[in-house]
Amino acid sequence: MDDLMVANLGDHLFVVVNAACKEQDIAHLQAHLAEGVEMEVIEDRALLALQGPKAAEVLARIQPEVAEMLFMDVRKLDINGVECIVSRSGYTGEDGYEISVPSEKAEALAQALTEYEEVEWIGLGARDSLRLECGLCLYGHDLDTTTTPVEASLLWGIQKVRRHDGERAGDFPGADIVLNQIETKDVARKRIGLIGQTKAPVREGAKLFDANDNEIGVVTSGTAGPTAGKPVSMGYVKTEFAAIGTEVFAEVRGKKLAMTVEKMPFVPQRYYRG
């Protein structure tokens, strides 16, 4: 239904939802709360993302404890005199942090961070190229409610206890379909990475064809690949065309451009695991 972050802060879970899906996420959680569990919707916090190879060095100047954190660690920390919830995470494939800060303190903290010469503002376009180059899905594009984790090659997101013969098998949205796909490996389409054989970027919505001009899939994300140095795309094709090295053709402005199915990530992920 969505991709979101859940942190265990001891006596409660702290959930960071996908902004575009927050209404449906909140409604779903409220409808399925276990007995004795309460949910508080937090409306007065902002989220800052500090990403890149110098992120730890910079943030540690303000709060040295962040240097001890590993990828996906979450802590409550004082940052510039403000209690923040800091995770060593992000959606760029780079090392970095996401900082949940009270809304009224967000601008001051952002200004404090950008005073360091290593730090610059970036836009969503820059973040989008980074997440695609490191093979991360964008909800609403590469993922939606019609796509299963099996089709999307995201099986790591389903714990063994939720699979057949697990202690808590099933009992999640789409479980019957998803568990059957895991058992039978019978899926009609698969998410793949694509490298362009020309210099032209192939963007979302481009149809994919085989060598015989049969339509076999569609591109769901695509960019020029500024770090990879070549056009990179992500999409779905019929399963028989998903093998690494397969040549397919993308339709761009009436022309068929050759692309090759490639293993993702296109650029190595640099999460800090110690």
MIVEXKOL-509511 format. One line per 3 residues: number of its first residue (from 0); their letters; for each residue y, x, z of C-alpha. Coordinates in pm, 1 decimal, always signed. Each point is the difference from the previous one (the first is absolute). Last residue first. Layout:
// MIVEXKOL-509511
NUM = A = Y,X,Z  ...
END
This chain:
// MIVEXKOL-509511
273 = GRY = +31.1,+3040.6,+1010.4  -39.6,-319.4,-201.5  +341.9,+2.5,-166.2
270 = YRQ = -3.1,-216.8,-313.6  +59.7,+195.0,-320.5  -155.7,-219.4,-269.0
267 = PVF = -83.6,+191.4,-316.9  +181.6,-117.0,-317.8  -192.4,-218.9,-248.3
264 = PMK = -182.7,-155.2,+293.7  -213.7,-125.1,-164.8  -271.9,+84.4,-250.6
261 = EVT = +96.4,-43.0,-364.1  -72.2,-257.6,-270.7  +159.2,+139.9,-315.9
258 = MAL = +284.5,-155.3,-198.3  +67.7,-42.5,-372.5  +306.6,-200.9,-100.8
255 = KKG = -42.0,-312.2,-216.6  +333.2,-105.5,-151.2  +158.1,-346.4,+4.2
252 = RVE = +265.2,+87.9,+256.6  -258.9,+160.1,+228.0  -365.9,-105.4,-27.2
249 = AFV = -216.0,+232.5,+206.2  -312.2,+159.8,-146.0  -310.7,+114.0,+186.2
246 = ETG = -189.6,+328.6,+15.7  -263.8,+34.3,+271.0  +17.4,+330.5,+189.0
243 = IAA = -80.2,-144.7,+342.7  -211.9,-315.1,-33.3  +184.2,-334.8,+22.5
240 = FET = -79.1,-133.9,-349.3  -325.2,-177.8,+93.8  +179.0,-161.2,+295.6
237 = KVY = +244.6,-196.9,-213.8  +340.2,+152.7,+57.6  +261.2,-18.4,+275.6
234 = GMS = +319.0,+201.4,+30.2  +174.6,+315.2,+114.0  +232.2,+214.2,-207.0
231 = VPK = +109.8,+360.7,-35.2  +218.7,+159.7,-268.1  +7.1,+380.4,+29.6
228 = GAT = +164.7,+266.3,+215.6  -191.8,-105.2,+310.4  +322.1,+20.4,+201.8
225 = PGA = +214.6,-206.8,-239.1  -284.6,-236.3,-95.1  +164.3,-203.5,-278.0
222 = TGS = -97.9,-321.0,+176.5  -260.6,-275.3,+2.8  -134.5,-277.9,+219.0
219 = TVV = -224.5,-301.4,-75.9  -130.3,+104.2,-343.0  -233.9,-258.0,-156.6
216 = GIE = -361.4,-35.3,-105.8  -266.5,+3.1,-270.7  +160.7,-144.7,-314.0
213 = NDN = -222.6,+84.2,-296.4  +164.3,+229.8,-257.0  -323.3,+179.6,-89.5
210 = ADF = +106.7,+316.9,+183.4  +47.4,-202.4,+320.3  +316.5,-186.4,+92.6
207 = LKA = +244.1,-15.4,+291.8  +292.7,-242.1,+29.0  +332.6,+128.0,+135.8
204 = GER = +117.7,-215.8,+289.9  +120.2,+277.4,+226.6  +118.4,+313.2,-179.3
201 = VPA = -131.2,+257.7,-243.6  +227.6,+304.0,-2.2  +32.5,+171.4,-342.1
198 = KTQ = -83.3,+371.6,-4.2  -329.5,-47.7,-184.2  -358.0,+36.5,+127.8
195 = GIL = +90.5,-218.7,+296.6  -200.7,+41.8,+319.8  -165.2,-311.1,+146.3
192 = GIR = -126.0,-85.0,+348.5  -251.4,-279.1,+44.5  -48.9,-327.3,+186.7
189 = KRA = -329.2,-165.0,-90.5  -105.6,-314.6,-182.9  -296.9,-235.0,-33.3
186 = VDK = -157.5,+81.7,+333.4  -370.4,+7.8,+85.1  -60.6,+277.3,+254.0
183 = TEI = -266.2,-239.6,+131.7  +46.8,+56.9,+373.1  +371.0,+85.2,-4.0
180 = QNL = +74.8,-282.1,-245.1  -186.9,-247.5,+220.6  +196.9,+117.0,+302.6
177 = VID = +329.2,-54.3,-184.7  -81.2,-348.8,-131.1  -127.9,-136.0,+330.0
174 = AGP = +268.7,+179.2,+202.4  +297.8,-137.8,-195.8  +220.4,-22.0,+309.7
171 = FDG = -178.8,+157.8,+298.7  -294.6,-116.8,+208.9  -256.0,+228.8,-162.0
168 = ARE = -234.0,+202.7,+219.1  +107.7,+54.8,+360.3  -289.0,+218.4,+124.2
165 = GDH = -68.3,+120.7,-352.9  -310.0,-116.5,-190.2  +209.0,-64.4,-313.3
162 = RRV = +349.1,+147.5,+34.4  +259.8,-61.4,+271.2  -144.3,+256.6,+244.9
159 = KQI = +0.8,+252.9,-284.4  +379.7,-16.9,-19.8  +169.1,-139.2,-310.3
156 = GWL = +308.7,+201.9,-95.6  -211.2,+291.8,-122.9  -113.1,-237.0,-275.9
153 = LSA = +335.4,+35.3,-175.4  -122.2,+59.4,-356.2  +222.0,-288.7,-126.0
150 = EVP = -292.6,-200.5,-136.7  -186.3,+46.8,+328.0  +311.2,-78.3,+207.2
147 = TTT = +18.2,-336.1,-181.5  +284.1,-110.1,-228.7  +106.7,-364.6,-42.6
144 = TDL = +221.8,+5.4,+311.7  +201.2,+291.3,-137.8  -24.1,+377.0,-42.1
141 = DHG = +118.9,+238.1,-273.2  +324.1,-196.7,-49.1  +71.6,-238.6,+285.8
138 = YLC = -97.0,+266.7,+249.3  +64.9,+350.3,-129.8  -312.3,+214.9,-4.9
135 = LGC = +0.1,+369.0,+94.8  -132.4,+257.1,-248.8  +208.1,+306.3,+97.7
132 = ELR = +203.8,-17.1,-321.4  +48.4,-372.8,+55.0  +135.8,+42.6,+354.0
129 = LSD = +238.7,+272.9,-117.3  +133.4,-194.0,-300.5  +63.6,-304.3,+220.3
126 = RAG = +181.3,+204.4,+262.7  +237.4,+134.4,-263.3  +58.0,-346.4,-144.9
123 = LGI = +53.4,-145.2,+348.7  +301.6,+221.5,+48.1  +39.9,+333.8,+174.6
120 = WEV = +257.4,+120.7,+252.7  -2.9,+373.0,+59.9  -121.4,+222.8,+282.7
117 = EEY = -35.4,+379.5,-11.7  +374.5,+49.9,+67.4  -27.5,-177.7,+334.8
114 = ETL = +278.5,-255.8,+34.4  -234.6,-252.3,-161.0  -195.4,-31.8,+324.5
111 = AQA = +304.7,-80.0,+213.6  +121.7,-254.3,-255.9  -337.3,-176.3,+6.1
108 = LAE = +6.4,-3.0,+379.6  +349.3,-150.4,+4.8  -96.0,-264.5,-256.5
105 = AKE = -316.3,-99.4,+185.9  +149.1,-46.2,+348.7  +95.5,-369.4,-35.3
102 = SPV = -336.8,-72.8,-159.9  -206.6,+142.2,+286.3  -214.3,+281.8,-146.7
99 = SIE = -343.1,+16.2,-159.2  -36.7,+350.3,-143.1  -244.1,+74.7,-281.9
96 = YGD = -83.6,+368.8,-17.7  -87.5,+264.2,-254.2  -258.4,+201.5,-185.3
93 = EGT = -10.8,-97.3,-365.4  -217.4,-259.0,-174.4  +310.6,-219.3,-34.2
90 = YGS = -82.5,-308.4,+204.8  +64.7,+131.2,+348.3  -171.6,+122.6,+313.7
87 = RSV = +51.9,+199.1,+314.2  +92.3,-307.6,+201.2  +306.0,-31.7,+224.2
84 = ICE = +89.3,-295.7,+220.5  +353.6,+65.8,+113.1  +180.5,+9.9,+334.1
81 = VGN = +356.9,+113.6,-73.9  +169.0,+307.2,+150.4  -1.3,+194.7,-324.9
78 = IDL = -369.2,-78.3,-51.4  -186.3,-85.8,+321.4  -365.6,-54.1,-80.4
75 = KRV = -258.2,-277.7,-0.4  -297.0,+146.6,-182.9  -217.1,-63.0,-307.0
72 = DMF = -247.2,+243.8,-159.3  -88.0,-87.3,-361.6  +7.6,+363.6,-120.5
69 = LME = +19.5,+234.5,+298.3  +267.0,+23.4,+270.1  +79.5,+323.2,+182.0
66 = AVE = +315.3,+65.7,-207.8  +136.9,-339.8,+109.7  +29.4,+129.7,+356.4
63 = PQI = +296.2,+223.8,-91.2  +240.5,-299.6,-22.4  +333.8,+74.8,-170.9
60 = RAL = -89.3,+337.1,-152.1  -354.4,-134.1,-42.6  +134.6,-256.0,-248.8
57 = VEA = +114.9,+275.2,-236.9  -311.5,+216.9,+6.4  -230.7,-301.2,-23.9
54 = AKP = +180.4,-137.3,-306.1  +29.3,+331.4,-187.1  -301.0,-59.0,-231.3
51 = GQL = +106.3,-357.8,-80.1  +74.3,-339.4,+153.2  +233.7,-150.7,+258.7
48 = ALL = -51.2,-377.7,-16.6  +232.1,-223.0,+203.7  -109.7,-341.5,+125.4
45 = ARD = +238.2,-252.0,+155.2  -40.9,-213.4,+312.5  +156.4,-326.1,+115.2
42 = EIV = -230.6,-272.9,-133.1  -316.7,+65.1,+199.3  -253.9,-284.5,-21.2
39 = EME = -187.6,-14.8,+331.1  -367.3,-91.8,-15.8  -212.0,-116.9,+291.8
36 = VGE = -369.7,+55.2,+59.8  -180.7,-203.2,+267.7  -229.6,-170.9,-248.8
33 = ALH = -19.1,+193.7,-324.2  +285.7,-38.2,-248.0  -103.4,-143.4,-335.8
30 = AQL = +282.4,-235.3,-99.1  +269.2,+230.0,+141.1  -137.3,+293.4,-197.5
27 = HAI = -7.5,-198.2,-324.9  +354.1,-135.2,+47.8  +134.0,+348.1,+79.7
24 = DQE = -166.8,+149.0,-305.6  +113.4,-284.0,-230.4  +363.9,+44.3,+107.4
21 = KCA = -17.7,+379.6,+0.2  -129.3,+41.4,-354.5  +295.4,+168.0,-174.2
18 = ANV = +82.4,+198.0,+314.9  -351.7,+143.2,+26.9  -79.7,-32.4,+368.2
15 = VVF = +37.6,+255.4,+277.4  -227.5,-107.5,+286.2  +18.9,+134.2,+356.1
12 = LHD = -312.4,-83.3,+199.7  +30.9,-44.2,+375.1  -99.7,+142.6,+339.0
9 = GLN = -80.8,+342.8,-138.5  +232.2,+59.0,-294.6  -268.1,-59.9,-263.9
6 = AVM = +178.6,+16.8,-335.0  -59.9,-238.3,-292.9  +151.0,+75.6,-340.7
3 = LDD = -4.7,-241.3,-294.0  -168.6,-58.8,-334.6  -11.6,-366.4,-92.8
0 = M = -233.6,-295.7,-60.6
END
